[in-house]
Amino acid sequence: MPRHPQIHRTCAPAPPAFLLLLVGLLLSSALQAQRLDMKVLGKRKLIEIPFDLENDFIVIAVLLNGTMPLRFIVDTGAENTVLLDRSMTDALAISYRRTFQVRGADVNNELTAHLATGVDLRLANRLLARNRTVLVLEENYFNFERITGTNIHGILGGDFLMRFIVELDFRRQVMILHDPGKFRVRKSWTEVPTTFIRNRPYLNVDIGVLGDSASARRLLMDTGAGLSLLLHTYPERLSGDLPEQTIPATIANGLGGTMEGNVGRSRVVEIGKRRMDNVVTYFQEVDTTNLKFLNKREGILGNRILKRFNVIIDYVNRRVYMKSVGKAYKRKFTYDRSGLTLLAGGANLRKFSVSHVIPGSPADRAGVQVQDRLRVINGVSTGLMSLQSIVRKLEGKPGRRIKLRVYRAGRLLDLTFILEDLI
C-alpha cells in the first residue's frame, strides 16, 4: 500500500498474492494432478463459507488436518494454496515431497518453500478438502500480524478455487462455492472482459489517470490485496501517467523484499458498467525485463474496489461477472490524513507502535516520532481498539482533531494534530 514521502504503510497493507508472486514456478506434477476429494458438510444446497473482512482482507476459518484451527486469506491473485510457516506442518508431522525456490515480492529474490502432501483443509465447517498438496514457506516472511493487526496463517489460492464458480458477497460477508453444472448467471450481472492464466483472473478495466478519457488496462484481480488499485510504471518510458499530486511510498513489505512506489489518485475507473472517481492509486515502477513474470499485467485491482461489488469468478468457464451493491461504488475513496504508519504487536495485537512518520505531515509537525507507542486516541485506550479501527480514525475527515497519548523513553506525552488531505 503506498503513500507518503517515505511510508511503510500498514493502513492499507498490500496483499499476499500481491506480495507472494508465485509465478513461473516449476512445481512437480503432483501439485497439478492432486486429487480433488471434497466433501460438503451438512445438508446444504449451497456451500456458503462466511468470512471476516479484516483490514480489507477476506479471512476464513480453516481447520488443518482436523486439529489445528487457522485463518486463511482468500486470494485470487495467488496461484497456489500456501501455509506461511512450516512450524505448523512440522507440528503435525506432515511430509514434504520436495523443497524449491519461489520468487518474492520484488520479483528478484528467491525464497525457500516446501511441497507438503496429504493435507486436509476443513473450511468453516462447510467443506472438507482431503489429501491436498500445498506450499509451505520455510519461515513466516510476511509478518502479517504486525501489518494487518490480525492473525493470518495461510493463503487459499487458485489451485483450490479452480473447481468452483466462486461468488463473493461482500455485503453478507459470505463466499459461495457454486456447482458449475447447476449455476446460471442472472441478467443483473455484468461480464467483465477477462483472461485466465494459471488460474488467476486478469481483467480489462478502463482507467483514466489524468483525465476523464479512460483506456483499458490489464489488471490482476487480487482479493489478496488490501488496496484499491495499483498501476505499473516503466522507467524506460517517459509516461505522463503519474498524477501531479503523489507521495513517495512503500507499497508493501512482503515476501522477499519491499515494494517502493508512489500514491496518488486516478481521475476515473470504470468497471462493471460503473464509474468511480478519484480512486486512490498506487504506482509501482517495474523493470520491463521482469515483465515475463507478470503475464503482461499493467497493475492490480484490489479489495477496496472489489468490496463495492458482488463478484463471480467462474473458474470453469473462465469468466468474471460483477454487480454493484447499491450505491457503494459511489463512495469516496479515503486515504490516511495523519502521516502515520503503525504496526500491531503484543499477545493480542493490541499494542501499536509508530513505524514511520511522513516528513511535513500533521503527525510530524505535532512531534510524533518513530517507535512511539500509542496508548490513547481521542480519550479511548488503544487496548480496546484494533489496528483497523485506528486506521479508519486516521482516514477521518479533514479538520478532525486527533489527540494522542504516546509512550516514549519512559514518559507519557500528549500530542495533538489536525487531519488534512495528503493526496
C-alpha positions in Angstrom: 0.0 0.0 0.0 1.6 3.1 -1.0 1.8 6.6 0.2 3.8 9.4 1.8 7.3 10.6 1.4 8.7 7.5 2.9 5.9 5.5 4.2 5.9 1.9 5.4 2.1 1.7 5.4 0.1 -0.7 7.4 -3.0 1.3 6.9 -3.7 -0.5 3.7 -1.4 -3.5 3.6 -0.8 -4.9 0.2 -1.7 -8.5 -0.2 -0.5 -11.9 -0.2 -0.7 -12.7 -3.9 0.4 -9.2 -4.5 3.2 -9.9 -2.1 3.5 -13.6 -2.9 4.3 -13.7 -6.6 4.3 -17.5 -7.0 4.7 -17.1 -10.7 6.8 -19.2 -13.1 7.1 -21.9 -10.5 8.3 -25.3 -11.8 6.2 -27.4 -9.4 6.1 -31.2 -9.6 3.3 -32.9 -11.4 1.9 -33.9 -8.1 0.7 -30.4 -7.4 -1.0 -30.1 -10.8 -2.6 -33.5 -10.6 -3.6 -33.7 -6.9 -6.8 -35.5 -6.2 -9.7 -33.1 -5.6 -11.5 -35.1 -2.9 -14.0 -32.6 -1.5 -16.9 -33.3 0.8 -19.8 -30.9 1.5 -20.5 -30.9 5.3 -24.2 -30.9 6.3 -27.3 -30.8 4.2 -26.9 -27.6 2.3 -27.8 -26.7 -1.3 -25.0 -24.1 -1.4 -21.6 -24.2 0.0 -21.6 -20.8 1.9 -18.4 -20.0 3.7 -18.6 -16.9 6.0 -15.7 -14.6 6.0 -14.4 -11.7 8.0 -13.3 -8.6 6.1 -10.3 -7.5 8.2 -8.3 -4.5 7.0 -9.8 -5.3 3.6 -8.6 -8.9 3.6 -11.1 -11.8 3.1 -10.3 -14.1 6.1 -11.9 -17.5 6.6 -11.6 -20.2 9.3 -9.7 -23.3 8.3 -9.1 -26.4 10.3 -5.8 -28.1 9.4 -5.8 -31.9 9.5 -8.8 -31.9 11.8 -6.8 -30.5 14.8 -5.3 -27.1 14.1 -7.6 -24.0 13.8 -6.1 -21.5 11.4 -7.1 -18.3 9.5 -6.6 -18.1 5.7 -6.8 -15.2 3.3 -8.9 -15.9 0.1 -6.5 -14.8 -2.6 -7.5 -14.9 -6.3 -4.1 -13.4 -7.1 -2.2 -16.4 -5.7 -1.7 -19.4 -7.9 -1.3 -21.9 -5.0 -2.6 -22.5 -1.6 0.1 -21.6 0.9 0.9 -22.1 4.6 3.0 -19.2 5.8 5.2 -21.1 8.3 6.4 -24.7 8.3 6.2 -24.9 12.1 2.5 -25.7 11.7 3.1 -28.7 9.4 6.1 -29.8 11.4 3.9 -30.0 14.5 1.5 -32.3 12.7 4.3 -34.4 11.2 3.1 -33.7 7.6 5.5 -35.0 5.0 7.3 -32.8 2.3 7.7 -34.1 -1.2 10.4 -31.6 -2.2 12.0 -28.3 -1.5 12.4 -25.5 -4.1 12.7 -21.7 -4.5 9.8 -19.2 -5.1 10.1 -15.6 -6.2 9.4 -12.8 -3.7 7.6 -9.5 -4.0 10.4 -7.8 -5.7 10.4 -10.5 -8.5 14.2 -10.9 -7.9 14.8 -12.6 -4.6 14.2 -16.3 -4.3 12.9 -17.9 -1.1 12.6 -21.4 0.2 9.3 -23.3 0.2 8.3 -26.9 0.6 5.7 -29.1 -1.2 3.6 -30.8 1.5 1.3 -33.6 0.7 -1.7 -35.4 2.4 -3.1 -32.1 3.9 -6.8 -31.9 4.9 -8.4 -28.5 5.0 -11.8 -28.0 6.6 -13.3 -24.7 5.6 -15.6 -23.0 8.2 -17.3 -26.4 8.9 -18.9 -26.2 5.4 -16.4 -28.1 3.2 -13.8 -30.7 3.8 -11.0 -30.9 1.2 -8.9 -34.1 1.7 -5.5 -35.1 0.6 -4.4 -31.6 -0.7 -1.0 -30.6 -1.8 0.1 -27.2 -0.5 3.1 -24.9 -0.5 4.7 -24.4 2.9 7.1 -21.5 3.5 10.3 -22.2 5.4 9.5 -19.3 7.7 6.9 -16.6 8.1 8.3 -13.9 5.7 5.1 -11.9 5.8 4.6 -10.9 9.5 1.0 -10.3 8.6 0.1 -10.0 12.3 2.1 -6.7 12.7 1.0 -5.3 9.4 -2.7 -6.2 9.4 -3.4 -6.4 13.2 -4.9 -9.9 12.8 -3.6 -13.4 12.8 -3.1 -14.9 9.3 -1.7 -18.4 8.8 -2.2 -19.2 5.2 -3.5 -18.3 1.7 -6.3 -20.1 -0.2 -5.3 -19.8 -3.8 -6.4 -20.5 -7.4 -5.4 -24.2 -7.2 -8.2 -24.7 -4.6 -10.8 -22.3 -6.1 -10.5 -23.5 -9.7 -13.0 -26.3 -9.3 -15.9 -23.9 -8.5 -17.8 -20.9 -9.6 -16.9 -18.6 -6.7 -19.3 -15.8 -5.6 -18.0 -13.2 -3.2 -20.9 -11.4 -1.4 -19.2 -8.6 0.4 -22.4 -7.2 1.9 -23.3 -10.5 3.7 -19.6 -11.4 4.0 -20.1 -14.9 2.5 -18.1 -16.8 -0.1 -20.4 -19.1 -2.1 -18.9 -22.0 -4.0 -21.4 -22.9 -6.7 -21.6 -26.3 -8.6 -20.6 -25.4 -12.2 -23.2 -27.9 -13.5 -26.1 -26.1 -11.8 -25.1 -22.4 -11.8 -26.7 -19.9 -14.1 -25.7 -16.3 -14.1 -28.5 -13.7 -13.9 -29.0 -10.8 -16.3 -28.4 -8.3 -13.5 -24.7 -9.3 -13.5 -22.2 -7.6 -15.9 -19.5 -9.7 -17.5 -16.0 -8.1 -17.3 -13.6 -8.9 -20.1 -11.2 -11.4 -18.5 -8.2 -13.7 -19.3 -7.2 -16.5 -17.0 -3.6 -17.5 -16.7 -2.7 -20.4 -14.4 -6.0 -20.0 -12.5 -5.6 -16.2 -12.0 -8.1 -13.8 -13.5 -6.8 -10.7 -15.4 -9.4 -8.1 -16.1 -9.6 -5.4 -18.7 -10.5 -2.2 -16.8 -10.9 1.3 -18.2 -8.8 3.8 -16.3 -8.2 7.5 -16.8 -5.3 8.6 -14.6 -5.0 12.2 -15.6 -8.4 12.9 -17.1 -11.9 11.5 -17.9 -10.6 9.8 -21.1 -10.2 6.2 -20.0 -8.2 3.4 -21.7 -8.2 -0.3 -21.0 -5.6 -1.7 -18.6 -4.9 -5.4 -17.9 -5.1 -5.9 -14.1 -4.7 -8.9 -11.9 -7.9 -9.3 -9.9 -6.4 -9.8 -6.5 -8.6 -10.4 -3.5 -5.3 -10.8 -1.5 -4.7 -7.1 -2.0 -5.9 -4.8 0.7 -5.7 -1.8 -1.6 -7.9 -0.2 -4.2 -5.7 0.0 -7.4 -2.1 -0.4 -8.3 -0.7 0.6 -11.7 2.8 -0.2 -13.1 5.0 2.5 -14.5 8.2 1.9 -16.5 11.5 3.8 -16.1 12.3 3.3 -19.8 9.2 5.0 -20.9 8.6 8.7 -20.4 5.0 8.3 -19.5 2.7 11.1 -18.3 0.8 8.6 -16.2 1.6 9.9 -12.7 -0.8 12.5 -11.3 0.8 15.7 -10.2 0.0 15.2 -6.5 1.6 11.9 -5.4 3.6 10.9 -2.4 6.6 8.6 -2.4 5.7 5.4 -0.5 6.5 1.9 0.4 3.7 -0.1 -1.3 4.3 -3.2 0.7 6.7 -5.1 2.9 6.3 -8.6 1.7 7.8 -11.9 0.7 11.4 -11.4 -0.2 11.5 -7.6 -0.3 10.0 -4.2 -0.2 8.0 -2.7 -3.0 8.5 1.0 -3.4 6.4 3.5 -5.4 4.1 6.4 -5.1 0.5 7.0 -4.2 -2.0 9.4 -5.8 -5.4 9.3 -7.4 -6.7 8.2 -10.8 -9.4 10.5 -12.2 -11.7 7.8 -13.3 -12.0 4.0 -13.1 -14.9 2.2 -15.0 -15.7 -1.4 -14.3 -19.0 -3.5 -14.4 -20.7 -0.5 -16.1 -20.0 1.7 -13.1 -17.8 4.7 -12.8 -15.7 5.6 -9.8 -13.9 8.9 -9.4 -10.7 10.0 -7.7 -9.6 6.5 -6.9 -6.6 6.1 -4.6 -4.0 4.5 -6.8 -0.5 3.2 -6.1 2.1 3.4 -8.8 4.9 0.9 -8.8 8.0 1.2 -11.1 8.6 -2.0 -13.0 11.7 -3.1 -14.9 10.5 -4.3 -18.3 13.0 -7.2 -18.1 10.8 -8.7 -15.4 7.5 -8.4 -17.3 7.5 -12.1 -18.2 6.8 -12.9 -14.5 3.8 -10.5 -14.6 2.0 -12.1 -17.5 1.8 -8.7 -19.2 -0.3 -7.3 -16.5 -0.4 -3.5 -16.0 -1.4 -3.5 -12.4 -3.6 -4.9 -9.7 -7.3 -4.5 -8.8 -7.7 -5.0 -5.0 -10.4 -5.3 -2.4 -11.0 -1.6 -1.7 -12.7 -1.6 -5.2 -13.9 -5.1 -5.3 -15.9 -4.8 -2.0 -18.1 -2.2 -3.6 -19.5 -5.0 -5.8 -20.6 -8.6 -5.6 -18.2 -10.7 -7.7 -18.5 -14.0 -9.5 -15.3 -15.8 -10.7 -16.3 -18.6 -13.0 -13.0 -20.6 -13.0 -14.6 -23.4 -15.0 -15.8 -21.3 -17.9 -13.1 -18.7 -17.4 -15.4 -15.7 -16.9 -15.8 -12.9 -14.3 -19.1 -11.1 -13.5 -19.7 -8.1 -11.3 -22.8 -6.4 -9.8 -22.7 -3.2 -7.9 -24.0 -3.2 -4.3 -26.5 -0.3 -4.2 -24.6 3.0 -4.4 -21.5 1.6 -2.7 -19.4 2.3 -5.9 -20.0 6.0 -5.4 -18.4 6.2 -2.0 -15.4 8.4 -1.8 -12.0 6.7 -1.6 -10.3 7.6 1.6 -6.7 7.7 2.4 -4.6 8.3 5.5 -4.7 12.0 6.6 -2.2 11.8 9.5 1.1 10.8 8.1 1.4 7.9 10.5 2.2 4.3 9.8 1.6 1.8 12.6 2.4 -1.7 13.5 0.5 -4.0 15.8 2.2 -6.2 18.4 1.7 -7.9 21.7 0.0 -11.1 22.6 -3.4 -9.9 21.5 -2.2 -7.5 18.8 -3.4 -4.5 20.8 -0.1 -2.7 21.2 0.6 -0.2 18.5 3.9 1.4 17.6 4.8 4.1 15.0 6.9 2.6 12.3 7.1 5.7 10.1 6.1 9.4 10.1 5.8 11.4 6.9 8.0 14.4 6.9 5.9 17.6 7.0 2.7 15.7 7.7 0.3 16.7 10.5 1.7 14.0 12.8 5.3 15.1 12.1 4.5 18.7 12.8 2.9 17.6 16.1 6.1 15.9 17.1 5.2 12.2 16.8 8.3 10.0 16.4 9.1 6.6 15.1 8.9 3.9 17.9 6.4 6.0 19.9 3.8 3.6 21.4 0.2 4.7 21.2 -1.7 4.5 24.5 -4.7 6.7 24.0 -6.5 8.1 20.9 -9.2 10.8 21.5 -9.7 9.6 25.0 -10.0 5.9 24.2 -7.4 3.4 25.3 -5.7 1.7 22.3 -6.0 -1.6 24.2 -9.7 -1.5 23.4 -9.1 -0.9 19.7 -7.9 -2.8 16.6 -5.4 -1.7 14.1 -8.2 -1.4 11.5 -10.3 0.9 13.8 -7.2 3.1 14.4 -6.5 3.3 10.6 -10.1 4.4 10.0 -9.8 7.2 12.5 -6.6 8.4 10.8 -8.5 8.4 7.5 -11.2 10.7 9.0 -12.5 13.9 7.7 -10.1 16.8 7.1 -10.1 19.2 10.0 -10.8 16.5 12.6 -8.6 16.8 15.7 -6.6 13.8 16.8 -5.3 13.7 20.4 -2.7 11.1 21.1 -1.1 9.9 24.3 2.2 8.2 23.4 4.8 6.4 25.4 8.4 7.4 24.6 11.6 6.7 26.5 9.8 6.1 29.8 7.5 9.1 29.6 3.9 9.7 28.5 3.4 12.6 26.1 0.2 14.2 24.9 0.3 15.3 21.2 -2.4 16.9 19.0 -2.8 17.4 15.3 -5.5 18.1 12.7 -6.1 15.7 9.8 -5.6 17.0 6.3 -5.5 15.7 2.8 -2.1 14.3 1.7 -3.2 13.3 -1.8 
